[in-house]
Amino acid sequence: MDMPAANPATLAKRDRVLARLAEVLPEQALIRDEAERRAYECDALTAYTCLPMAVVLPGTTAEVAAVLRICHEERVPIVPRGAGTSLAGGSLATEDAIILGVARMRDVLEVDHADRIIRVQTGITNLAVTGEVESDGFFYAPDPSSQLACAIAGNIAMNSGGAHCLKYGVTTNNLLGVTLVQMDGTVIELGGAHMDAAGYDLLGLVCGSEGQLGVVTEATLRILPKPEGARPVLMGFDSSEVAGACVSDIIKAGVLPVAIEFMDRPCIRACEDFAKAGYPDCEALLIVEVEGSQDEIDEQLGLITQIARRHNPVELRESQSEEESKRIWLGRKSAFGAMGSINDYMCLDGTIPVSSLPFVLRRIGEMSQEFGLDVANVFHAGDGNMHPLILFDANKPGDLELCEAFGAEILKLCVEAGGCLTGEHGVGIEKRDLMSVQFAPEDLEAQMRIKDVFDPHWLLNPAKVFPLEASATRRAA
Ligand SMILES: Cc1cc2nc3c(=O)[nH]c(=O)nc-3n(C[C@H](O)[C@H](O)[C@H](O)COP(=O)(O)OP(=O)(O)OC[C@H]3O[C@@H](n4cnc5c(N)ncnc54)[C@H](O)[C@@H]3O)c2cc1C
C-alpha cells in the first residue's frame, strides 16, 4: 500500500511550525522526540507504518482550534486520532503530517437521564460511556469489540458498529450532536440534545467521514435504559453455508434479536482456547441473543430455535446463567485478539444482503483454495457485515501482497453481491483504491466536492478514503 512521498517544503517548515504550536499548547501536549513518536507510527492495521512529523495532544476544543489554525496557515497536514484501533489504516500518518490525538480529552461534560443523553469529550473510550451511566440503569448501545480501548472520536469518524447494533443501530443512530473544529480553526456545533437537526443533516455527513471534514472534540450521545434481561443461545452447524441460511431465515421471519454473530471453526477454536466460553465443536457457530422480560425472551427464543431446528443444528443450547452469558460474549469479543495471537491476519469488512450469506461464504471458501491462503470468519451476521480474516505469514516474502490481492477480490465480491466495501471499519488506506469499484466517477466527484468545501487544501487525513491518484490531484490544485 503506497503512501504519498513527504512534501519537502512542509518538512522544511518543521521547526517553525513546532515553535508556533509550542506557544498554544502545554509542554506535555507536544511530542517531537522520535522515540515517543514511534508510539504513533501505526494503528491496528499494523502491516503499514509511517512516522509522523510530530504529535499533538490538546486538552480542550480551544487548543484543537489553535493547532488547526496554525496548521492551516502553514499548510501542514493533520491526521486526527482517537485510540488508534482503526483496522483500515484510518489514523496512519504521512511523514509530513502532524497527528492530532484526542486521548487527553476524556471528560464527561453532562449526563441527563430525563432526556437520556450524555455529553462527552471525544477522547473518552466507548466502554467508559456505559461505565458512567450503568449504575443508573442506562447504557450506550454501539458496542465495537474494541470498546475497552477505542474512543468515541474514532467511533464517530468510522460510524462504528458492534454485536448489538442489529437492534439498536450503529453510531449514527445513537449520535445527537457534535462540536466540530474545522481545518481553519473555526468551531461549529452540529445537532444537539434533541432528535433531528434543523437545516441540512451535516451531523449525518460528519458521522462516518473518517477525519476528512474536521476534528470532532465533543459529542452528545443517546443513552438507553438497560433491558430487563437478555439471553444468548448457541447454535452449532456442520457448515458455514447452513449457518448462513439459518441467519437469513431468522431475519426473514421478522424476529429482531439484539445480536446474531457468526464464527467458523478456526475462530471458534481460537476463542474457546482464549475465553473457555463453552463453544461447541462444530464447523460454524451462531450466537443469537434476545432481550426483554422473561416472557418476551422465552417467546422469541422459542421462535428462533424452531427456525434453527429446520437446519439440523449439531448443537442448540441456551445460556443457563449470567456467568455463562458473560463468557459467551467474552469469547466473541476476543476473536480478533485471539486469532492474532496465533497467526498474522488481515481483517476485512464488507457488507452484503443477508440473503447472500450462503453464496458469499461458499465463494470465499473457493477463493481461499485459489489463493492458497486460509480464511477465518467472525462477523455480525444479522447485519450481513462480514469480517473475513485472511491468514498470512508476515515474514514470508510476497504473502502480504497476495493477501492484499485476495482481500480486494473478497470486497469486490461483496459489491457484486449487492453490498458495499465497508460495514463499520471504514475505507482508510485499505480500501481507497477500491472505491472506484463501488462508485462511478461522478459519485466520487460529488463526495470529493464535499471535502473541498470543508477542507479546500486537502490537509485533513491525507491519502485516505479516495483513490490515491484522485486525492493527489486535488491536493496539488
Ligand atoms: C480488536 C479490534 C476489534 C474491533 N472491533 C470492531 C467492531 O466490533 N466494530 C467496529 O466498528 N470497529 C471495530 N474495530 C475497529 C476500530 O476499533 C473502530 O474503527 C474504532 O471506532 C476506532 O476508534 P479509535 O478511537 O481507535 O480511532 P482511530 O483508529 O484513532 O481513528 C479512526 C479514524 O477516526 C478518525 N478520527 C479519530 N479521532 C477523530 C476526531 N477527533 N475527529 C475526527 N476524526 C477522528 C481518524 O483520522 C481515523 O480516520 C476493532 C478494532 C480492533 C483492533
The ligand as a MOL file (V3000), in Angstrom:
LIG
                    3D

  0  0  0     0  0            999 V3000
M  V30 BEGIN CTAB
M  V30 COUNTS 53 58 0 0 0
M  V30 BEGIN ATOM
M  V30 1 C -9.6110 -5.9520 18.2550 0
M  V30 2 C -10.4340 -4.9690 17.4860 0
M  V30 3 C -11.8000 -5.1560 17.3900 0
M  V30 4 C -12.5860 -4.2380 16.6670 0
M  V30 5 N -13.9360 -4.4310 16.6130 0
M  V30 6 C -14.7040 -3.5120 15.9910 0
M  V30 7 C -16.1220 -3.6620 15.9600 0
M  V30 8 O -16.6940 -4.6060 16.5010 0
M  V30 9 N -16.8300 -2.7180 15.3230 0
M  V30 10 C -16.2330 -1.6350 14.7110 0
M  V30 11 O -16.9510 -0.8020 14.1530 0
M  V30 12 N -14.9060 -1.4830 14.7150 0
M  V30 13 C -14.1230 -2.3730 15.3440 0
M  V30 14 N -12.7590 -2.2090 15.3490 0
M  V30 15 C -12.1540 -1.0780 14.6260 0
M  V30 16 C -11.9200 0.1950 15.4810 0
M  V30 17 O -11.8540 -0.1220 16.8550 0
M  V30 18 C -13.0090 1.2340 15.2120 0
M  V30 19 O -12.8980 1.7140 13.8790 0
M  V30 20 C -12.9540 2.4170 16.1770 0
M  V30 21 O -14.0800 3.2320 16.0380 0
M  V30 22 C -11.7190 3.2860 16.0070 0
M  V30 23 O -11.6710 4.1590 17.1100 0
M  V30 24 P -10.3030 4.8310 17.5490 0
M  V30 25 O -10.6100 5.8020 18.6250 0
M  V30 26 O -9.2850 3.8340 17.8510 0
M  V30 27 O -9.9670 5.6400 16.2230 0
M  V30 28 P -8.5950 5.7900 15.4490 0
M  V30 29 O -8.0880 4.4780 14.9890 0
M  V30 30 O -7.6750 6.6360 16.2240 0
M  V30 31 O -9.0980 6.6160 14.1780 0
M  V30 32 C -10.0660 6.0860 13.3200 0
M  V30 33 C -10.4980 7.1560 12.3210 0
M  V30 34 O -11.1300 8.2120 13.0200 0
M  V30 35 C -10.5170 9.4600 12.7040 0
M  V30 36 N -10.5820 10.2710 13.9230 0
M  V30 37 C -10.0860 9.9480 15.1360 0
M  V30 38 N -10.3390 10.9180 16.0160 0
M  V30 39 C -11.0320 11.8710 15.3570 0
M  V30 40 C -11.5940 13.1130 15.7300 0
M  V30 41 N -11.4790 13.5800 16.9670 0
M  V30 42 N -12.2450 13.8370 14.7920 0
M  V30 43 C -12.3600 13.3910 13.5290 0
M  V30 44 N -11.8470 12.2170 13.1130 0
M  V30 45 C -11.1930 11.4720 14.0200 0
M  V30 46 C -9.1030 9.0880 12.3010 0
M  V30 47 O -8.4970 10.0840 11.4930 0
M  V30 48 C -9.3380 7.7880 11.5630 0
M  V30 49 O -9.7470 8.0450 10.2510 0
M  V30 50 C -11.9640 -3.1150 16.0380 0
M  V30 51 C -10.5850 -2.9430 16.1520 0
M  V30 52 C -9.8240 -3.8470 16.8520 0
M  V30 53 C -8.3500 -3.6080 16.9470 0
M  V30 END ATOM
M  V30 BEGIN BOND
M  V30 1 1 1 2
M  V30 2 1 2 3
M  V30 3 2 2 52
M  V30 4 2 3 4
M  V30 5 1 4 5
M  V30 6 1 4 50
M  V30 7 2 5 6
M  V30 8 1 6 7
M  V30 9 1 6 13
M  V30 10 2 7 8
M  V30 11 1 7 9
M  V30 12 1 9 10
M  V30 13 2 10 11
M  V30 14 1 10 12
M  V30 15 2 12 13
M  V30 16 1 13 14
M  V30 17 1 14 15
M  V30 18 1 14 50
M  V30 19 1 15 16
M  V30 20 1 16 17
M  V30 21 1 16 18
M  V30 22 1 18 19
M  V30 23 1 18 20
M  V30 24 1 20 21
M  V30 25 1 20 22
M  V30 26 1 22 23
M  V30 27 1 23 24
M  V30 28 2 24 25
M  V30 29 1 24 26
M  V30 30 1 24 27
M  V30 31 1 27 28
M  V30 32 2 28 29
M  V30 33 1 28 30
M  V30 34 1 28 31
M  V30 35 1 31 32
M  V30 36 1 32 33
M  V30 37 1 33 34
M  V30 38 1 33 48
M  V30 39 1 34 35
M  V30 40 1 35 36
M  V30 41 1 35 46
M  V30 42 1 36 37
M  V30 43 1 36 45
M  V30 44 2 37 38
M  V30 45 1 38 39
M  V30 46 1 39 40
M  V30 47 2 39 45
M  V30 48 1 40 41
M  V30 49 2 40 42
M  V30 50 1 42 43
M  V30 51 2 43 44
M  V30 52 1 44 45
M  V30 53 1 46 47
M  V30 54 1 46 48
M  V30 55 1 48 49
M  V30 56 2 50 51
M  V30 57 1 51 52
M  V30 58 1 52 53
M  V30 END BOND
M  V30 END CTAB
M  END
